[in-house]
Amino acid sequence: MSATLFRTLRTTVYALAMLAVQGAAAQAENTVVVELYTSQGCSSCPSADRVLTELRNVPGVLPLSMNVDYWDYLGWKDDLALASNSVRQRAYARKMRSRNVYTPQMMIDGKMDVVGSRKRQVTAAIDAYRSEKDMVTLTVTPEGAERYRVLAPATAGLTGEAVIWVVGYDNDVTKAINGGENHGRSVTYSNVVRDWREAKRWSGAAPLDLVVQRPRAGSGGLVVIVQQGEVGPILGAANVTY
């Protein structure tokens, strides 16, 4: 083999390797995170659950089902609910100076809420934020067995420390509901949050370089979210599917 041919092959192999690495990484420059607070015990929620499922096909939108437990007393226990989802929703309510929480509520990028079943309002709210570039650009890459490396450049302008969240979710879960307000219905929930944990606090003064473990629950994928405070505006997000 000539030296010239060897160099050409080496260059080609290197280029292919770089493409493989890039394909394994998740990078997002503008992602709108939509959190739907829903419940199996809420009769007005199934229409919002369908809207959320449709949002998975919208480029630049990352929808998450956040089942809550406070409607369980109506006669049906929501076995997808996390108590932490209810706590998070109430924290949003306090942040927005709202006296009550409700379902189906969609939080759009941590900045505003809309009734999740009102598709036109949901679309308008998402469109308003899709035109804004995320403050933080995240890259998430596999780093060994069940570990992921999270990178972001130094980011000026953060107000206080940002929270880095790591979220595990299931793709689709269909439930036959045999009690409560939705008795006799079968409802499919999409991108169902199964684990939501804080990984780090970050000031933005230096680049972010963090290795995180795969969430303990959720077979569909993981999401990394950078949020201004625990329930403030979402500054950036990236999704890795399994």
C-alpha positions as CSV (number, residue, x, y, z in Angstrom):
1,M,0.0,0.0,0.0
2,S,1.4,3.4,-0.9
3,A,1.8,6.1,1.7
4,T,-0.6,8.3,-0.2
5,L,-3.3,5.6,-0.3
6,F,-2.7,4.9,3.4
7,R,-3.2,8.6,4.3
8,T,-6.4,8.7,2.2
9,L,-7.8,5.6,4.0
10,R,-6.9,7.0,7.4
11,T,-8.6,10.3,6.7
12,T,-11.7,8.4,5.5
13,V,-11.9,6.2,8.6
14,Y,-11.4,9.2,10.8
15,A,-14.2,11.1,9.1
16,L,-16.6,8.1,9.4
17,A,-15.7,7.8,13.1
18,M,-16.5,11.4,13.7
19,L,-19.9,11.0,12.0
20,A,-20.7,8.1,14.2
21,V,-19.9,10.0,17.3
22,Q,-22.0,13.0,16.1
23,G,-24.9,10.7,15.4
24,A,-24.8,9.2,18.9
25,A,-24.8,12.7,20.5
26,A,-27.9,14.8,21.2
27,Q,-27.5,18.5,20.6
28,A,-30.2,21.1,20.7
29,E,-29.9,24.9,20.0
30,N,-33.6,25.7,20.3
31,T,-36.0,23.3,22.1
32,V,-39.3,24.2,23.7
33,V,-40.0,21.9,26.7
34,V,-43.8,21.3,27.3
35,E,-44.8,19.9,30.6
36,L,-48.4,18.5,30.7
37,Y,-49.8,18.1,34.2
38,T,-52.4,15.4,33.8
39,S,-54.1,12.6,35.7
40,Q,-55.9,9.4,35.0
41,G,-58.6,10.7,37.3
42,C,-59.3,13.9,35.4
43,S,-62.2,13.7,32.9
44,S,-60.9,16.8,30.9
45,C,-57.4,15.4,30.5
46,P,-57.6,12.8,27.7
47,S,-58.0,15.5,25.0
48,A,-54.8,17.2,26.3
49,D,-53.0,13.9,26.4
50,R,-53.8,13.5,22.7
51,V,-52.4,17.0,22.0
52,L,-49.2,16.1,23.9
53,T,-48.8,13.0,21.8
54,E,-49.1,15.0,18.6
55,L,-46.4,17.5,19.8
56,R,-43.8,14.7,19.6
57,N,-44.0,15.2,15.8
58,V,-43.3,18.9,16.0
59,P,-39.6,19.8,15.4
60,G,-38.0,21.6,18.2
61,V,-40.6,20.6,20.8
62,L,-40.0,18.2,23.7
63,P,-43.2,17.2,25.4
64,L,-43.4,15.5,28.8
65,S,-46.4,13.9,30.6
66,M,-46.3,14.9,34.3
67,N,-49.0,12.7,36.0
68,V,-50.1,14.1,39.4
69,D,-51.6,12.3,42.3
70,Y,-54.0,14.9,43.9
71,W,-57.1,13.6,42.0
72,D,-56.7,10.1,43.3
73,Y,-59.4,10.7,45.9
74,L,-62.1,10.9,43.2
75,G,-62.0,7.1,42.9
76,W,-59.1,6.0,40.8
77,K,-55.4,5.9,41.7
78,D,-53.1,7.2,39.0
79,D,-50.3,4.6,39.0
80,L,-48.2,6.8,36.7
81,A,-48.3,9.8,39.1
82,L,-45.2,11.0,40.9
83,A,-45.7,13.0,44.1
84,S,-42.7,15.1,42.9
85,N,-44.7,16.1,39.9
86,S,-47.4,17.6,42.1
87,V,-44.8,19.4,44.2
88,R,-43.2,20.8,41.0
89,Q,-46.6,22.0,39.7
90,R,-47.4,23.7,43.0
91,A,-44.0,25.4,42.9
92,Y,-44.9,26.8,39.4
93,A,-48.1,28.1,40.9
94,R,-46.3,29.9,43.6
95,K,-43.9,31.3,41.1
96,M,-46.7,32.6,39.0
97,R,-48.6,33.8,42.0
98,S,-51.5,31.5,41.3
99,R,-53.7,30.3,44.1
100,N,-54.6,27.0,42.5
101,V,-53.2,24.2,40.4
102,Y,-55.3,22.5,37.7
103,T,-55.3,19.8,35.1
104,P,-54.7,19.7,32.2
105,Q,-52.1,22.4,32.5
106,M,-49.3,22.8,30.1
107,M,-46.2,24.7,31.1
108,I,-44.4,26.1,28.1
109,D,-40.6,26.3,28.5
110,G,-41.2,27.2,32.2
111,K,-42.4,30.6,31.2
112,M,-46.2,30.5,30.8
113,D,-49.1,28.1,31.1
114,V,-52.1,27.2,28.9
115,V,-55.0,24.8,29.2
116,G,-53.6,21.7,27.6
117,S,-56.7,20.7,25.8
118,R,-56.9,24.1,23.9
119,K,-54.8,23.1,20.9
120,R,-54.8,26.5,19.2
121,Q,-53.6,28.2,22.4
122,V,-51.0,25.5,22.9
123,T,-49.7,25.9,19.4
124,A,-49.6,29.7,19.6
125,A,-47.6,29.6,22.9
126,I,-45.1,27.1,21.5
127,D,-44.7,29.1,18.3
128,A,-43.9,32.2,20.4
129,Y,-41.0,30.5,22.1
130,R,-39.7,28.4,19.1
131,S,-38.5,31.6,17.5
132,E,-36.2,32.3,20.5
133,K,-32.8,30.7,20.6
134,D,-32.0,28.9,23.8
135,M,-29.6,30.7,26.1
136,V,-27.8,27.4,26.7
137,T,-26.7,25.0,24.0
138,L,-26.4,21.4,25.3
139,T,-24.6,18.4,23.9
140,V,-25.3,15.0,25.5
141,T,-23.1,12.1,24.4
142,P,-22.9,8.4,25.6
143,E,-20.0,8.0,28.0
144,G,-19.5,4.3,28.8
145,A,-22.2,2.0,30.2
146,E,-25.4,3.9,31.2
147,R,-23.5,7.2,31.6
148,Y,-23.8,10.4,29.5
149,R,-21.5,13.4,29.2
150,V,-23.3,16.8,29.3
151,L,-21.5,19.7,27.8
152,A,-22.4,23.4,27.4
153,P,-20.3,26.5,26.8
154,A,-19.9,29.2,29.4
155,T,-23.0,31.3,29.4
156,A,-23.2,34.9,30.6
157,G,-26.3,36.4,31.8
158,L,-27.7,33.7,34.1
159,T,-29.5,35.1,37.1
160,G,-28.2,33.1,40.0
161,E,-27.5,29.4,39.6
162,A,-29.2,27.3,37.0
163,V,-30.5,23.8,37.9
164,I,-29.4,20.9,35.7
165,W,-32.2,18.3,35.7
166,V,-31.9,14.7,34.4
167,V,-35.3,13.1,33.5
168,G,-36.1,9.6,32.6
169,Y,-39.3,8.8,30.6
170,D,-41.3,6.0,29.0
171,N,-42.4,6.5,25.3
172,D,-46.0,5.4,25.5
173,V,-48.1,3.9,28.2
174,T,-51.8,2.9,27.6
175,K,-54.0,2.5,30.7
176,A,-57.5,1.0,31.0
177,I,-59.2,3.1,33.6
178,N,-61.8,1.2,35.6
179,G,-62.9,3.8,38.1
180,G,-63.3,7.5,38.8
181,E,-64.3,10.2,36.2
182,N,-62.7,8.3,33.3
183,H,-64.3,4.9,34.1
184,G,-64.3,2.6,31.1
185,R,-61.9,4.7,29.0
186,S,-58.5,3.6,27.7
187,V,-56.0,6.5,27.5
188,T,-52.5,6.6,26.1
189,Y,-49.9,8.8,27.8
190,S,-46.7,9.8,25.9
191,N,-43.3,10.6,27.1
192,V,-44.3,9.8,30.7
193,V,-41.9,11.1,33.2
194,R,-40.7,8.3,35.5
195,D,-37.7,9.9,37.2
196,W,-36.8,13.6,37.7
197,R,-33.6,14.4,39.5
198,E,-31.3,17.4,40.1
199,A,-27.7,16.7,38.8
200,K,-26.0,20.0,39.5
201,R,-26.2,23.7,40.1
202,W,-24.4,25.8,37.5
203,S,-23.5,29.5,37.4
204,G,-22.6,29.6,33.7
205,A,-19.3,31.3,34.5
206,A,-17.3,28.3,33.3
207,P,-18.2,25.7,30.6
208,L,-20.4,22.9,31.8
209,D,-18.8,19.4,31.8
210,L,-20.8,16.8,33.7
211,V,-21.2,13.1,33.6
212,V,-24.6,11.8,34.6
213,Q,-26.0,8.3,35.2
214,R,-28.9,7.0,33.2
215,P,-32.1,7.6,35.2
216,R,-33.2,4.7,37.4
217,A,-36.6,4.6,35.7
218,G,-37.8,5.3,32.2
219,S,-37.1,3.0,29.2
220,G,-37.7,5.6,26.4
221,G,-34.9,8.0,26.9
222,L,-33.4,10.7,29.0
223,V,-33.8,14.5,28.9
224,V,-31.3,17.0,30.3
225,I,-32.8,20.4,31.2
226,V,-31.1,23.6,32.2
227,Q,-33.6,25.8,34.2
228,Q,-33.3,29.2,35.8
229,G,-34.0,28.1,39.3
230,E,-36.1,25.1,40.2
231,V,-39.2,26.3,38.3
232,G,-38.0,29.3,36.3
233,P,-37.6,29.7,32.6
234,I,-36.0,26.8,30.8
235,L,-32.7,27.9,29.2
236,G,-31.9,24.8,27.2
237,A,-32.7,21.1,26.8
238,A,-31.5,18.0,25.0
239,N,-33.1,14.5,24.5
240,V,-31.4,11.1,24.1
241,T,-33.5,8.2,23.1
242,Y,-32.5,4.6,24.0
